[in-house]
Amino acid sequence: MTDQRPTFGTRELYDALAVALNDDQVWLTKASSMTFSMMHVYHGSIERSFRMQFDGGVMSNVEEFEDSADAPDTVFVLIGDTDDWCDMLATAELSVNIALVSRKILVKGKMGMLMKSIPQFNYIIGKLIELEPRVPEDEPA
């Protein structure tokens, strides 16, 4: 039996997120006014960035960059250490609110718009957690 869970820190995870959100009527209603881009930047053992576009809540155009400087302009950029992203997305040991307040995850973007969109950001993180991403280094050899 193969493990169908997406792998943490890969485009596969963000592609799975797009499917999960776009098939979720609760999300589409909650996020119907969301039209902007967002990028998650990983530093540390994984050096990658994942940029997503939201149009009326629909997540599209997932792109992966080895260097975030190569990405087009993005409304929200969330930057953090790979371990902190893992604690937030794979193990759920770190909440979005604590990650932001403690500055473990740094945010570049319009803070007013971010604060207004916190329920949607929490929903996105919740969906990522529901996908139960596999963390390769935690798997037995």
C-alpha beads as a LAMMPS data file, in Angstrom:
LAMMPS data file: protein, C-alpha beads

141 atoms
140 bonds

1 atom types
1 bond types

-500.0 500.0 xlo xhi
-500.0 500.0 ylo yhi
-500.0 500.0 zlo zhi

Masses

1 110.0

Atoms # bond

1 1 1 0.000 0.000 0.000
2 1 1 1.422 3.374 -0.967
3 1 1 1.206 6.514 1.115
4 1 1 -0.973 9.025 -0.761
5 1 1 -0.114 11.949 1.505
6 1 1 1.785 14.830 -0.096
7 1 1 5.357 15.475 0.984
8 1 1 6.106 18.452 3.220
9 1 1 8.139 21.227 1.606
10 1 1 7.291 20.275 -1.964
11 1 1 5.104 21.634 -4.724
12 1 1 3.089 18.421 -4.361
13 1 1 1.795 19.734 -1.013
14 1 1 0.669 23.051 -2.511
15 1 1 -0.927 21.338 -5.527
16 1 1 -2.851 19.133 -3.065
17 1 1 -3.840 22.267 -1.143
18 1 1 -5.253 23.806 -4.326
19 1 1 -7.390 20.725 -4.955
20 1 1 -8.567 20.591 -1.329
21 1 1 -9.509 24.283 -1.199
22 1 1 -11.078 24.435 -4.644
23 1 1 -13.280 21.415 -3.795
24 1 1 -14.354 22.960 -0.460
25 1 1 -17.579 24.956 -0.706
26 1 1 -17.102 26.368 2.818
27 1 1 -13.733 27.771 1.738
28 1 1 -15.040 29.147 -1.551
29 1 1 -17.810 30.996 0.303
30 1 1 -15.498 32.237 3.079
31 1 1 -12.826 33.392 0.623
32 1 1 -14.982 34.691 -2.234
33 1 1 -13.548 38.207 -1.881
34 1 1 -9.908 37.030 -1.801
35 1 1 -8.031 38.007 -4.935
36 1 1 -4.300 38.237 -4.279
37 1 1 -1.051 36.305 -4.375
38 1 1 0.744 34.705 -1.439
39 1 1 4.125 33.048 -1.108
40 1 1 5.516 30.698 1.536
41 1 1 9.317 30.968 1.770
42 1 1 11.263 28.152 3.462
43 1 1 14.813 28.701 4.777
44 1 1 17.066 26.087 6.323
45 1 1 17.101 22.430 5.366
46 1 1 14.670 23.277 2.542
47 1 1 15.402 26.387 0.489
48 1 1 12.289 26.872 -1.619
49 1 1 9.408 29.233 -2.147
50 1 1 5.869 28.414 -3.178
51 1 1 3.712 31.143 -4.730
52 1 1 -0.064 30.807 -4.990
53 1 1 -2.638 32.987 -6.675
54 1 1 -6.156 33.341 -5.284
55 1 1 -8.910 34.644 -7.557
56 1 1 -12.234 34.981 -5.775
57 1 1 -10.957 32.378 -3.336
58 1 1 -10.044 29.867 -6.042
59 1 1 -6.400 28.856 -5.665
60 1 1 -4.545 28.694 -8.951
61 1 1 -1.173 29.079 -10.559
62 1 1 0.988 27.344 -7.943
63 1 1 4.642 28.056 -8.708
64 1 1 7.850 26.861 -7.048
65 1 1 11.054 28.912 -6.888
66 1 1 14.475 27.994 -5.543
67 1 1 15.083 31.707 -4.965
68 1 1 12.133 33.861 -3.881
69 1 1 13.767 36.825 -5.644
70 1 1 12.863 35.112 -8.935
71 1 1 9.129 35.236 -8.131
72 1 1 6.838 37.943 -9.508
73 1 1 5.502 40.606 -7.147
74 1 1 3.468 38.962 -4.417
75 1 1 0.965 40.632 -2.057
76 1 1 1.820 38.473 0.979
77 1 1 5.144 36.773 1.605
78 1 1 5.416 34.525 4.664
79 1 1 9.023 33.652 5.524
80 1 1 10.229 31.096 8.025
81 1 1 12.678 28.405 8.955
82 1 1 11.867 24.960 7.576
83 1 1 11.518 23.577 11.123
84 1 1 8.966 26.265 12.024
85 1 1 6.981 25.587 8.831
86 1 1 7.070 21.879 9.723
87 1 1 5.874 22.615 13.268
88 1 1 3.004 24.612 11.791
89 1 1 2.023 22.496 8.765
90 1 1 3.058 18.919 9.471
91 1 1 2.944 18.466 13.237
92 1 1 0.532 21.300 14.205
93 1 1 2.796 22.087 17.191
94 1 1 2.863 25.777 16.234
95 1 1 -0.310 27.786 15.614
96 1 1 -0.520 30.468 12.944
97 1 1 -1.184 33.152 15.543
98 1 1 1.790 32.151 17.725
99 1 1 4.022 31.844 14.650
100 1 1 3.125 35.391 13.575
101 1 1 3.234 37.005 17.032
102 1 1 6.561 35.360 17.923
103 1 1 7.900 36.277 14.466
104 1 1 8.877 32.691 13.746
105 1 1 7.004 33.296 10.506
106 1 1 7.674 36.788 9.190
107 1 1 5.123 38.515 7.005
108 1 1 5.810 41.019 4.281
109 1 1 2.716 42.660 2.889
110 1 1 -0.227 44.847 3.751
111 1 1 -0.824 44.229 7.450
112 1 1 -4.382 45.641 7.437
113 1 1 -5.394 43.248 4.697
114 1 1 -3.585 40.431 6.494
115 1 1 -5.391 41.078 9.780
116 1 1 -8.724 41.176 7.969
117 1 1 -7.856 37.853 6.329
118 1 1 -6.634 35.968 9.443
119 1 1 -9.652 33.581 9.425
120 1 1 -8.848 32.656 5.824
121 1 1 -5.118 32.259 6.588
122 1 1 -6.000 29.994 9.518
123 1 1 -8.304 28.001 7.231
124 1 1 -5.476 27.539 4.685
125 1 1 -3.110 26.316 7.402
126 1 1 -5.851 24.023 8.733
127 1 1 -6.256 22.514 5.261
128 1 1 -2.507 21.990 4.968
129 1 1 -2.525 20.199 8.333
130 1 1 -5.523 18.057 7.238
131 1 1 -3.450 16.872 4.266
132 1 1 -1.095 15.275 6.839
133 1 1 2.061 15.919 4.842
134 1 1 4.785 13.295 5.053
135 1 1 8.080 14.531 6.482
136 1 1 10.750 12.425 4.689
137 1 1 13.390 12.573 7.446
138 1 1 10.864 11.149 9.924
139 1 1 10.266 8.038 7.843
140 1 1 12.040 4.769 8.671
141 1 1 14.858 3.788 6.315

Bonds

1 1 1 2
2 1 2 3
3 1 3 4
4 1 4 5
5 1 5 6
6 1 6 7
7 1 7 8
8 1 8 9
9 1 9 10
10 1 10 11
11 1 11 12
12 1 12 13
13 1 13 14
14 1 14 15
15 1 15 16
16 1 16 17
17 1 17 18
18 1 18 19
19 1 19 20
20 1 20 21
21 1 21 22
22 1 22 23
23 1 23 24
24 1 24 25
25 1 25 26
26 1 26 27
27 1 27 28
28 1 28 29
29 1 29 30
30 1 30 31
31 1 31 32
32 1 32 33
33 1 33 34
34 1 34 35
35 1 35 36
36 1 36 37
37 1 37 38
38 1 38 39
39 1 39 40
40 1 40 41
41 1 41 42
42 1 42 43
43 1 43 44
44 1 44 45
45 1 45 46
46 1 46 47
47 1 47 48
48 1 48 49
49 1 49 50
50 1 50 51
51 1 51 52
52 1 52 53
53 1 53 54
54 1 54 55
55 1 55 56
56 1 56 57
57 1 57 58
58 1 58 59
59 1 59 60
60 1 60 61
61 1 61 62
62 1 62 63
63 1 63 64
64 1 64 65
65 1 65 66
66 1 66 67
67 1 67 68
68 1 68 69
69 1 69 70
70 1 70 71
71 1 71 72
72 1 72 73
73 1 73 74
74 1 74 75
75 1 75 76
76 1 76 77
77 1 77 78
78 1 78 79
79 1 79 80
80 1 80 81
81 1 81 82
82 1 82 83
83 1 83 84
84 1 84 85
85 1 85 86
86 1 86 87
87 1 87 88
88 1 88 89
89 1 89 90
90 1 90 91
91 1 91 92
92 1 92 93
93 1 93 94
94 1 94 95
95 1 95 96
96 1 96 97
97 1 97 98
98 1 98 99
99 1 99 100
100 1 100 101
101 1 101 102
102 1 102 103
103 1 103 104
104 1 104 105
105 1 105 106
106 1 106 107
107 1 107 108
108 1 108 109
109 1 109 110
110 1 110 111
111 1 111 112
112 1 112 113
113 1 113 114
114 1 114 115
115 1 115 116
116 1 116 117
117 1 117 118
118 1 118 119
119 1 119 120
120 1 120 121
121 1 121 122
122 1 122 123
123 1 123 124
124 1 124 125
125 1 125 126
126 1 126 127
127 1 127 128
128 1 128 129
129 1 129 130
130 1 130 131
131 1 131 132
132 1 132 133
133 1 133 134
134 1 134 135
135 1 135 136
136 1 136 137
137 1 137 138
138 1 138 139
139 1 139 140
140 1 140 141
